[in-house]
Amino acid sequence: MKSVGVIGAGASGIITAKILKEKGFHVSVFEEKNHIGGVWKYNKDINIGSIYKSLKTNLPKESMVFLNSNQTYKSQFSYIDHQDVYKYLDDNIKSWGLLESIKFNTKVISIKPLNNYSLKLNNISSHDVNEFYVDNINNTKWKLKAIYNDNVISYVFDYIVICSGHFSKPNDGIKNINGQHNIKITHSKNYRSPDKFKGNIICVGNGASGKDISLELKQHGCNVYIAKKDIGIDEENRSLNRNIYKKNIYESYFISMPLDIINKNDKSLVITSYGNEIEVDHIILCTGYIYQYDFIKDIIKVSENQNVYPLYKDIIHTYYPSMAFIGLQKNILPFVLFEAQAEYISSLWLRNSIEDLSTRKTEIENRYKKSNYKDVHNIQTHHWNYIYDLYSFVGIPESYKSKLRLIQLVFDDALNNKDNNPYDYRNFNYNINYKKNKWSKTIDNTRSII
Ligand SMILES: Cc1cc2nc3c(=O)[nH]c(=O)nc-3n(C[C@H](O)[C@H](O)[C@H](O)COP(=O)(O)OP(=O)(O)OC[C@H]3O[C@@H](n4cnc5c(N)ncnc54)[C@H](O)[C@@H]3O)c2cc1C
């Protein structure tokens, strides 16, 4: 029986473990925390975890499912509390009998190929995969070292799957702000609730967490500006000249990005990119996260512009096909994509054959070129083609096909709906009737807005 080490017991790790186990692999999951669920486990300690107390999903629960699951969400609503997602994952783990495969409180500190080859990754440019000069090593085994109870323990595996997530290392977002000042700067990772916030606040970033946190702070009585790139000076001036006493919490006041902080007459002022000065109490960086793979830094590189390489189809290590990555991409439907990737690697490893090295390198080069070497892992525009492509390799059962199609329709509609109703999209509810092959959407105006 071939052995697999899976790093992480979040959503991607558990579906991967379930599929590989089902296909006959011997699976061990390593989890540094004492619980499953990864980001979906809320912790009021601001140093642990990445979600805030009031967080509701930004996707409908009908799309946050595993095809391989017979568990259901208990909530009647589509946009649900983080606890409900955690429960769905926990229910699945229990029903799949996976708990005994997870080594909790066990942090993986290094993974190295057992053979003597080593990849020379130093000084590699951000995109030229040809600079690697090791040969194709198809069947490398792996030596994994982990810490448990202060002891380092070593294991050997035939295969490794990295499911360690990418929502734990904050992207600082604004780099040049140093020096002494009175403005508190917090990353959204460390934001839990609005209770301790007051006065003027700048939320940097207008993504999902920027929108949620700024609205929550406005409801709490704060005066909030949202800093983002690509705004005109007129818009910034309008935001700064508005009458804050007539504020509408659903209206956003956009400004350009903070450039610096200066001290003037005992006050600390933020200087915007257009040179305006704003008196601010707090800056919250809703600037997302960056990739971090410290425990495999000799074999995987993260470029300055956040390209993780060299990965064939964004999953398989090009030079070590016995190592895979699940869930690395952005702007995806996470659970569905994780499952498709896990199905793909289990099929690939069972067949024990993969396209030759030059085909794999060409796939990477083409993909990088197409995206102009930037934002390579953002697959929003071809997300579904990517998933269907993986399933066409695996051979998807008919019953999955129609299920997947309905989930796709709901997900696509939900994204559109979110763009059109950025503050009340969570009042909509979806329903999928798999038997009748139908989905529907209704609105419920009685719910609170976030
Ligand atoms: C604020 C926020 C809101 C989100 N909202 C949604 C939403 O509404 N809908 C949605 O579908 N998705 C949402 N997501 C995305 C969410 O991250 C994915 O749904 C998914 O849960 C990611 O799962 P994962 O397993 O890839 O990563 P994680 O959940 O991060 O799990 C990774 C696990 O690996 C463990 N680990 C890491 N390194 C090591 C190591 N060296 N050794 C041992 N263990 C290790 C970690 O402890 C963790 O448990 C949101 C994310 C954030 C941050």
PDBQT file of the ligand as one rigid body, heavy atoms in Angstrom, charges set to zero:
ROOT
HETATM    1  C1  LIG A 501     -11.813  35.731   6.181  1.00  0.00    +0.000 C 
HETATM    2  C2  LIG A 501     -12.038  34.589   5.243  1.00  0.00    +0.000 A 
HETATM    3  C3  LIG A 501     -13.307  34.357   4.723  1.00  0.00    +0.000 A 
HETATM    4  C4  LIG A 501     -13.545  33.291   3.857  1.00  0.00    +0.000 A 
HETATM    5  N1  LIG A 501     -14.813  33.079   3.392  1.00  0.00    +0.000 NA
HETATM    6  C5  LIG A 501     -15.060  32.027   2.580  1.00  0.00    +0.000 A 
HETATM    7  C6  LIG A 501     -16.399  31.703   2.157  1.00  0.00    +0.000 A 
HETATM    8  O1  LIG A 501     -17.348  32.407   2.467  1.00  0.00    +0.000 OA
HETATM    9  N2  LIG A 501     -16.588  30.624   1.388  1.00  0.00    +0.000 N 
HETATM   10  C7  LIG A 501     -15.551  29.795   1.012  1.00  0.00    +0.000 A 
HETATM   11  O2  LIG A 501     -15.787  28.776   0.347  1.00  0.00    +0.000 OA
HETATM   12  N3  LIG A 501     -14.286  30.080   1.381  1.00  0.00    +0.000 NA
HETATM   13  C8  LIG A 501     -14.007  31.150   2.153  1.00  0.00    +0.000 A 
HETATM   14  N4  LIG A 501     -12.732  31.409   2.575  1.00  0.00    +0.000 N 
HETATM   15  C9  LIG A 501     -11.645  30.608   2.026  1.00  0.00    +0.000 C 
HETATM   16  C10 LIG A 501     -11.257  29.429   2.933  1.00  0.00    +0.000 C 
HETATM   17  O3  LIG A 501      -9.962  29.647   3.248  1.00  0.00    +0.000 OA
HETATM   18  C11 LIG A 501     -11.480  28.115   2.225  1.00  0.00    +0.000 C 
HETATM   19  O4  LIG A 501     -12.875  27.888   2.182  1.00  0.00    +0.000 OA
HETATM   20  C12 LIG A 501     -10.878  26.895   2.897  1.00  0.00    +0.000 C 
HETATM   21  O5  LIG A 501     -11.409  26.707   4.158  1.00  0.00    +0.000 OA
HETATM   22  C13 LIG A 501      -9.370  26.822   2.894  1.00  0.00    +0.000 C 
HETATM   23  O6  LIG A 501      -9.037  25.536   3.323  1.00  0.00    +0.000 OA
HETATM   24  P1  LIG A 501      -7.556  24.998   3.313  1.00  0.00    +0.000 P 
HETATM   25  O7  LIG A 501      -7.618  23.618   3.854  1.00  0.00    +0.000 OA
HETATM   26  O8  LIG A 501      -6.942  25.177   1.985  1.00  0.00    +0.000 OA
HETATM   27  O9  LIG A 501      -6.725  25.964   4.266  1.00  0.00    +0.000 OA
HETATM   28  P2  LIG A 501      -6.878  26.211   5.849  1.00  0.00    +0.000 P 
HETATM   29  O10 LIG A 501      -8.283  26.240   6.247  1.00  0.00    +0.000 OA
HETATM   30  O11 LIG A 501      -6.018  27.381   6.134  1.00  0.00    +0.000 OA
HETATM   31  O12 LIG A 501      -6.227  24.901   6.509  1.00  0.00    +0.000 OA
HETATM   32  C14 LIG A 501      -4.838  24.658   6.443  1.00  0.00    +0.000 C 
HETATM   33  C15 LIG A 501      -4.459  23.825   7.662  1.00  0.00    +0.000 C 
HETATM   34  O13 LIG A 501      -3.091  23.443   7.543  1.00  0.00    +0.000 OA
HETATM   35  C16 LIG A 501      -2.487  23.527   8.837  1.00  0.00    +0.000 C 
HETATM   36  N5  LIG A 501      -1.041  23.714   8.641  1.00  0.00    +0.000 N 
HETATM   37  C17 LIG A 501      -0.427  24.722   7.972  1.00  0.00    +0.000 A 
HETATM   38  N6  LIG A 501       0.916  24.547   8.007  1.00  0.00    +0.000 NA
HETATM   39  C18 LIG A 501       1.142  23.404   8.702  1.00  0.00    +0.000 A 
HETATM   40  C19 LIG A 501       2.327  22.708   9.084  1.00  0.00    +0.000 A 
HETATM   41  N7  LIG A 501       3.551  23.155   8.746  1.00  0.00    +0.000 N 
HETATM   42  N8  LIG A 501       2.202  21.566   9.796  1.00  0.00    +0.000 NA
HETATM   43  C20 LIG A 501       0.953  21.102  10.146  1.00  0.00    +0.000 A 
HETATM   44  N9  LIG A 501      -0.185  21.732   9.829  1.00  0.00    +0.000 NA
HETATM   45  C21 LIG A 501      -0.097  22.863   9.110  1.00  0.00    +0.000 A 
HETATM   46  C22 LIG A 501      -3.167  24.733   9.479  1.00  0.00    +0.000 C 
HETATM   47  O14 LIG A 501      -3.074  24.699  10.878  1.00  0.00    +0.000 OA
HETATM   48  C23 LIG A 501      -4.603  24.583   8.978  1.00  0.00    +0.000 C 
HETATM   49  O15 LIG A 501      -5.394  23.837   9.859  1.00  0.00    +0.000 OA
HETATM   50  C24 LIG A 501     -12.466  32.461   3.459  1.00  0.00    +0.000 A 
HETATM   51  C25 LIG A 501     -11.180  32.693   3.982  1.00  0.00    +0.000 A 
HETATM   52  C26 LIG A 501     -10.962  33.740   4.864  1.00  0.00    +0.000 A 
HETATM   53  C27 LIG A 501      -9.572  33.956   5.408  1.00  0.00    +0.000 C 
ENDROOT
TORSDOF 0
